Amino acid sequence: KAFLVTRVGDVMFMIGLFILFTELHTLNYELVWSALDTADKTMMAFAAFFLFGGAIGKSAQFPLHDWLPDAMEGPTTVSALIHAATMVNAGVYLVARSFPIIATSAEVSLFVAAIGGITAFVAATMALCAPKIKGVLAYSTVSQLGYMMTAVAAGGYTAGVFHLFTHAFFKAL
């Protein structure tokens, strides 16, 4: 399940990269940032949307959030390291790192913030009903990732990245 759901995000991420490369002829961060002012805003909005689609799959954001609680069924040490501290944080890091692209479109920024908020609320609500402690931890992770996405998209870049850093530590513990 995790493999299939994250492949959906990977395909969306690839589409975003293809759009960026087609429009800007590079994937170098410095060159992309400098070319954003002259790039086609519509195509940059599509690129930002599809890049965020990759983050949705990796960071278990709504509606692709269902895989993470099932993946937490593994051994505790594995789930703490892979699913709480490293792997799922990659999507938030992607959004934070590609924030200048996302910020070129107010609609995409609003969409990212809305998905993050929905994810935070839905996952926190699901954690209340989880019968096992690992389920509570899994939904807690998803909820915290939603908070991070919302913070980064709403302009609280520093707060979102700081929470990303602290989340890795307290979930691993």
Residue pairs with C-beta under 8 A, 6 or more apart in sequence:
1 66
1 67
1 70
1 71
2 67
2 68
2 70
2 71
4 67
5 57
5 64
5 66
5 67
6 57
6 58
6 64
6 67
7 57
8 53
8 57
8 64
9 53
9 54
9 55
9 56
9 57
9 58
9 64
9 91
10 54
10 57
12 50
12 51
12 52
12 53
12 54
12 56
12 57
13 50
13 51
13 53
13 54
13 55
13 57
13 94
14 54
15 50
15 53
16 46
16 47
16 48
16 49
16 50
16 51
16 52
16 53
16 54
17 27
17 51
19 43
19 46
19 47
19 50
20 27
20 32
20 47
20 51
20 101
21 27
22 43
23 39
23 40
23 43
23 44
23 47
24 31
24 32
24 35
24 39
26 32
26 35
29 97
32 100
32 101
33 100
36 44
36 100
36 101
36 104
39 104
41 104
41 105
44 101
44 104
44 105
45 104
45 105
45 107
45 108
47 101
48 98
48 101
48 102
48 104
48 105
48 108
49 105
49 108
49 111
51 94
51 95
51 98
51 101
51 102
52 95
52 102
52 108
52 111
52 112
52 115
54 91
54 94
55 61
55 91
55 92
55 94
55 95
55 149
56 62
56 63
56 64
56 91
56 115
57 64
57 91
58 87
58 88
58 90
58 91
58 94
59 88
59 89
59 90
59 91
59 92
59 145
59 149
60 66
60 67
60 68
60 88
60 91
60 119
60 141
60 142
60 145
61 91
61 115
61 116
61 119
61 142
61 145
61 146
61 149
62 115
62 118
62 119
62 122
62 123
62 146
65 119
65 122
65 123
65 142
68 83
68 88
68 138
68 141
68 142
69 126
69 130
69 135
69 138
69 139
69 142
71 79
71 83
71 138
72 79
72 83
72 134
72 135
72 137
72 138
72 141
73 79
73 134
76 134
79 134
79 137
79 138
80 171
80 172
81 172
83 138
83 141
84 137
84 141
84 167
84 168
84 171
84 172
85 167
85 168
85 169
85 171
85 172
86 168
88 141
88 145
89 145
89 164
89 167
89 168
91 145
91 149
92 145
92 148
92 149
92 152
92 160
92 164
93 164
95 102
95 112
95 149
95 152
95 153
96 152
96 157
96 160
96 161
96 164
99 152
99 157
102 108
102 109
102 112
102 153
103 109
109 153
109 154
110 153
112 149
112 152
112 153
113 149
113 150
113 153
113 154
115 146
115 149
116 145
116 146
116 147
116 148
116 149
116 150
116 151
116 152
116 153
117 146
117 150
118 146
119 142
119 143
119 145
119 146
119 149
120 143
120 144
120 146
120 147
120 150
121 143
121 146
123 139
123 140
123 142
123 143
123 146
124 139
124 140
124 143
126 139
127 135
127 136
127 139
127 140
127 143
130 136
130 138
130 139
137 171
141 167
141 171
144 163
144 167
144 171
145 167
147 160
147 163
148 160
148 163
148 164
148 167
149 160
150 160
151 157
151 159
151 160
151 163
152 160
152 161
